Amino acid sequence: MYGYINRQLTPGKTCRSDLAAERRRADTGVGGIDFAKEARTGCEWERIRVYSEEGEESIGRPRGYYSTLNLRRMDKLSEEAITDAGSEVASELCRMVERLGISPCRILVAGLGNGRLTADAVGPRCAEYVRATMHVRKFDPATFEAYDCSEIAVLAPGVTGDTGIEPGEVVRGMCERLRPDLVIAIDSLCSASCERVGTTVQICDTGIFPGSGIGASRQAINRVSVGVPVIAIGVPTVIDSRVYVLEKAEKYAPECAPALETALASEDALFVSPRDIEIMVDSAARIVASGINQAFGFFD
């Protein structure tokens, strides 16, 4: 997604985040931005609307809606909690589609990222759990009509280093071929807070720049580049190691934090993930896929 500076260690040394909710604390009355929280059973939503140039400049994000679902650690969630979280995602997807003013009869789901790298595998793993339905309409129209669902095609375009092709080009080509009403792009994100890694789902209607959170931005996947609305869904799975160290210092040895921050400013960023990242990624993929299936496809 659109990368942006969250915390500046010293001039020229910054860490990044993909989460709109982390940018300059959007709940502090930044101009051009509406912010609201909604407590739900077992979770909380943070909703941000960027509606002016001032808001875009302040938060480093294009105009649009950004909804952040805050859960407990996903690797600790029960099966029931995963299903409930999927229902929350489904409801928010329906809200965004209604706001976009579209009827998504045909949807392309794109699971972005490197499936062989666990921390980057939320997108490809999610693609495995989303139930494709586009072929059902062709080969079994009666069953398709009985389910009253959208036509869903699922794509995992891989990463440029493996395919030699920009994921954005693959998605754009499939849009030209399939002519969907909506693209849903899923990706792993970078956070600037330990507490949000593996606990948060961000949904936005502004599209995505794969890799931008770690400073490796690829070609945009948004309405301009592919020709149809794009809803991006992401789960933070990594954090800048400098931020991790500083957070721990501020918690356990606050007197050392200023000197440590100065020392870290000369270091390059490394991105780290939790020990239980495999379970976390699988749960995240199931939550997002469940949301898509409940909102638009087959779900039982």
BAKOL-863031 format. One record per residue (C-alpha): z negated, x negated, y negated. Coordinates in pm, 1 decimal. Each point is the difference from the previous one (the first is absolute). Layout:
N
R         pz         px         py
R          Z          X          Y
...
# end
This chain:
300
R         pz         px         py
R        0.0        0.0        0.0
R       -2.5     -100.8     -360.7
R     -221.6     -307.8       -7.6
R     -230.3      -42.0     -294.9
R     -280.7     -223.2     -117.5
R     -345.0      129.5       85.3
R     -236.4     -284.7      -71.3
R       84.1     -314.1     -193.0
R     -189.9     -303.8      119.9
R      121.4     -221.4     -285.4
R      321.4        9.1     -208.9
R      292.7      -25.4      237.6
R     -208.6       57.6      313.5
R      -14.3      359.6      112.5
R      -52.4      210.9      307.4
R      202.0      306.4       83.3
R      -43.8      351.5      127.5
R      229.8      282.3      100.9
R     -254.0      272.4      -76.5
R       33.8      195.3     -321.6
R     -367.1       98.3       25.5
R     -100.2     -366.4      -39.9
R      200.7      -77.5     -311.1
R     -238.7      -40.2     -293.5
R     -211.7      281.9      141.6
R      223.5      295.0      -79.6
R     -309.7      220.9      -28.3
R     -113.3     -160.8     -326.6
R      218.9      200.2     -236.3
R      312.3     -217.6      -18.2
R      261.5      158.1     -229.9
R      295.7      171.7      162.9
R     -185.8       52.3      326.7
R     -175.8      300.1      153.5
R     -265.4      -75.5      260.9
R     -194.7      236.6      226.0
R     -217.4      -22.7      309.0
R      -38.5      261.9      269.2
R     -271.5      -19.7      265.3
R       97.4      137.2      339.2
R     -180.9       16.8      332.9
R       -8.7     -355.8      130.1
R      227.6     -139.3     -270.3
R       80.9      -17.3     -370.5
R      324.0       18.6     -197.7
R       75.1     -194.4     -317.9
R      302.0      143.1     -180.9
R      181.5     -177.4     -281.5
R      287.5      124.3     -212.9
R      182.7     -251.1     -218.1
R      185.9      199.6     -263.8
R       92.6     -226.3     -291.8
R      125.8     -345.4      -88.7
R     -353.3      -91.3     -106.7
R     -126.6       93.4      344.2
R      275.1     -199.0      169.6
R      -88.8     -310.0     -199.5
R     -373.6       45.2       47.9
R        4.6       47.5      374.5
R      314.3     -195.1       86.7
R      154.8      297.3      176.0
R      297.5      229.7      -62.9
R      -59.7      360.2      -95.8
R      -92.8      221.0      288.6
R     -282.6      115.5      224.1
R     -224.9     -227.9      205.3
R     -247.2      151.8      245.3
R     -254.1     -217.4      180.2
R     -189.7      125.7      304.8
R     -327.9     -183.9       56.7
R     -138.7        6.1      354.3
R     -246.7     -196.7      208.4
R      134.0     -309.4      176.2
R      292.9      120.8      204.3
R      -90.1     -209.4      303.3
R     -327.3      196.7       21.0
R      150.1      349.7      -24.5
R      -26.0      245.8      288.7
R      303.2      184.2      135.5
R     -110.5      311.1     -186.8
R      -38.8     -195.3     -324.7
R      349.0     -149.3       39.3
R      147.3      348.8       44.0
R     -195.4      129.6     -301.0
R      120.3     -292.3     -211.7
R      355.2       77.2      111.3
R      -47.9      356.9     -119.8
R     -106.1     -131.0     -341.6
R      313.6     -214.8      -16.6
R      212.8      298.7      104.6
R     -145.6      218.4     -275.4
R       63.8     -267.3     -262.5
R      357.4      -50.8      119.2
R       61.6      372.7      -37.8
R     -144.9      -11.9     -352.1
R      230.7     -285.8      -96.1
R      308.3      166.3      147.5
R      -79.1      318.5     -189.2
R      -45.2     -199.2     -320.7
R      333.7     -174.2       57.2
R      161.2      344.0       27.1
R      183.9      -71.4      323.9
R       30.3      169.7      337.0
R       -2.4     -288.6      249.0
R      214.8      143.9      277.2
R      112.5     -351.4       93.8
R     -234.6     -302.0      -25.3
R       47.7     -370.4       63.0
R     -323.7     -179.1       92.0
R       16.5     -379.0      -48.9
R     -273.3     -215.6      154.1
R       14.7     -321.3     -202.1
R     -145.6     -335.7       96.5
R      -14.1     -254.5      279.6
R     -111.0      159.2      325.5
R      -83.5     -340.7      150.4
R     -251.2      -79.3     -276.0
R     -296.6      230.6       49.2
R     -107.7       21.6     -363.4
R      356.4       94.1      -97.2
R       57.6      245.2      284.5
R     -122.0      330.7     -146.1
R      358.4      113.0      -74.0
R      162.8      -89.0      334.8
R     -302.3      130.2      193.2
R        8.6      325.2     -193.5
R      370.4       36.2       81.8
R      -95.6       -1.7      368.3
R     -236.9      295.2      -50.1
R      220.9      218.1     -222.4
R      188.1      253.7      210.4
R      372.1       -8.3      -68.2
R      156.6      346.9       -2.1
R      348.7      -44.0     -141.6
R      153.3      -28.1      346.3
R     -182.3      312.4      122.0
R      193.3      220.8     -238.4
R      326.1     -132.5      141.0
R      -82.9       13.6      371.9
R     -250.3      288.7       17.7
R       38.5      227.3     -304.7
R     -223.5      273.8      144.2
R     -295.1     -234.8       42.1
R       55.1     -144.1     -344.9
R        1.9      343.6     -160.8
R     -313.0      100.6      193.0
R     -194.6     -292.7     -145.8
R      115.4       82.1     -354.9
R       -7.4     -368.1     -101.7
R      206.3     -241.6     -205.0
R      267.5     -225.8      143.6
R     -173.8     -338.1       17.7
R      172.7     -332.2       63.9
R     -215.4     -311.0       49.8
R       97.8     -353.9      -91.0
R     -175.6     -339.4       22.4
R      236.1     -232.8     -190.6
R     -194.1     -320.4       69.0
R      -33.3     -286.3     -247.1
R      269.0     -205.7     -167.5
R     -113.0     -319.9      171.9
R       83.1      150.6      338.6
R      304.6      213.3      -80.7
R      159.6     -174.6     -296.3
R       18.7      339.9     -169.1
R     -221.6      138.5     -274.3
R     -199.5      300.3      129.1
R      107.0      182.0     -315.7
R      365.0      -45.9       94.5
R      -64.0      138.3      348.1
R     -178.3      305.9     -140.1
R      272.0       54.4     -260.6
R      270.7      -19.6      267.4
R     -180.1      253.1      217.4
R      -39.3      230.7     -299.7
R      373.3      -16.3      -61.7
R       62.4       85.7      365.8
R     -266.6      267.6       56.6
R      -30.9      143.0     -352.0
R     -372.0       84.3       25.8
R     -185.0      209.6     -255.8
R     -293.2     -243.8        2.3
R      -90.0     -352.6      108.8
R     -355.1      -77.9      109.0
R      -62.2     -376.1        0.5
R     -312.3     -141.7      167.4
R     -125.7     -353.9      -52.6
R     -304.7     -224.1       18.5
R     -158.3      -75.4     -337.9
R     -214.1     -262.0     -168.6
R     -334.3       93.4     -156.8
R     -224.1     -172.1     -251.6
R     -319.4      130.6      160.8
R     -146.5      -60.0      343.6
R     -127.8      356.9        5.8
R      351.6      146.4      -13.1
R      155.3     -208.2      278.9
R       48.7      229.0      297.9
R     -171.5      293.3     -169.8
R      263.1      127.4     -243.7
R      333.8      182.2       10.3
R      212.1        5.9     -317.5
R      277.6      257.4      -43.2
R      232.3       -9.0     -300.9
R      330.0      152.7     -111.0
R      138.8     -308.2     -176.5
R      138.4     -194.9      295.1
R      -82.1     -348.2      118.5
R       76.9     -370.5      -43.1
R      -75.5     -146.6      344.9
R     -207.1     -320.1      -16.4
R      -79.9       11.3     -370.5
R     -376.9        6.9       52.7
R        9.6     -354.1      141.0
R      257.0     -124.1     -250.7
R      306.1       34.6      224.8
R      164.3      306.3     -149.0
R      315.5      118.5      171.8
R      262.1      251.8     -104.2
R     -137.7      328.6     -129.5
R        3.8      311.7      213.7
R      -16.2      283.0     -252.3
R      199.4      293.1     -129.4
R      227.2     -223.1     -206.3
R       86.0     -236.2      286.3
R       47.9      252.0      283.3
R      102.9      311.7     -189.3
R     -274.8      236.3      123.9
R     -373.7       37.5      -72.7
R     -222.9     -256.1      171.7
R     -363.9       54.5       91.1
R     -174.9     -326.0       83.8
R     -306.7      -12.8      224.7
R     -200.3     -317.9       36.3
R     -319.2     -131.0      156.3
R     -161.7     -323.0     -127.1
R      -42.3     -249.0      284.1
R      -39.2     -332.0     -184.7
R     -188.7     -141.5     -296.8
R       38.4     -315.2     -209.9
R     -241.2     -253.7      154.2
R     -121.4     -102.5     -347.4
R     -110.0      355.3      -71.6
R     -174.4       21.2      336.8
R     -197.6     -316.9      -67.9
R      -91.2      113.1     -352.3
R     -112.4      343.1      117.6
R     -233.0     -159.0      253.9
R     -131.5     -248.0     -257.0
R      -69.9      274.5     -253.4
R     -188.7      193.6      268.7
R     -203.1     -276.1      163.9
R       -9.3     -286.7     -253.5
R       86.1      140.0     -346.3
R     -121.7     -314.0     -175.5
R      278.9     -196.6      172.0
R      280.8      246.1      -75.6
R      112.9     -134.3     -343.3
R       37.7     -357.9      123.8
R      167.9      118.4      318.4
R      246.7      210.7     -196.9
R       98.4     -304.2     -205.6
R       44.8     -208.4      314.6
R      209.6      264.0      173.4
R      231.0       29.1     -298.7
R      169.3     -324.5      102.1
R       63.8      122.7      353.9
R      304.4      186.2      124.7
R      -44.8      347.2      144.4
R      -43.0       52.8      371.4
R       -1.0      352.0      137.2
R     -255.0       90.3      263.9
R      -68.9      306.2      214.2
R     -306.1      127.9      190.3
R      -85.1     -109.1      353.8
R       66.3      348.9      137.5
R      339.4       30.8     -169.3
R      180.2      104.7      321.8
R     -209.9      314.8       43.1
R        5.2       61.6     -375.4
R      380.7      -12.3      -18.7
R       42.6      225.1      302.8
R     -239.7      259.9     -143.3
R      171.2      -18.6     -339.6
R      342.0       52.1      160.0
R     -126.4      297.9      197.1
R     -154.1      158.6     -311.2
R      319.9      -33.2     -203.5
R      224.3      109.9      287.2
R     -226.3      297.2       67.3
R       30.2       98.9     -364.4
R      380.1      -13.7       12.0
R       15.0      186.6      331.0
R     -238.2      271.1     -121.9
R      178.8       44.1     -331.3
R      360.9       -6.8      117.2
R       42.6      -41.7      374.4
R     -142.9       62.2      347.4
R     -377.8       -1.1       28.1
R     -231.6      112.5      279.2
# end
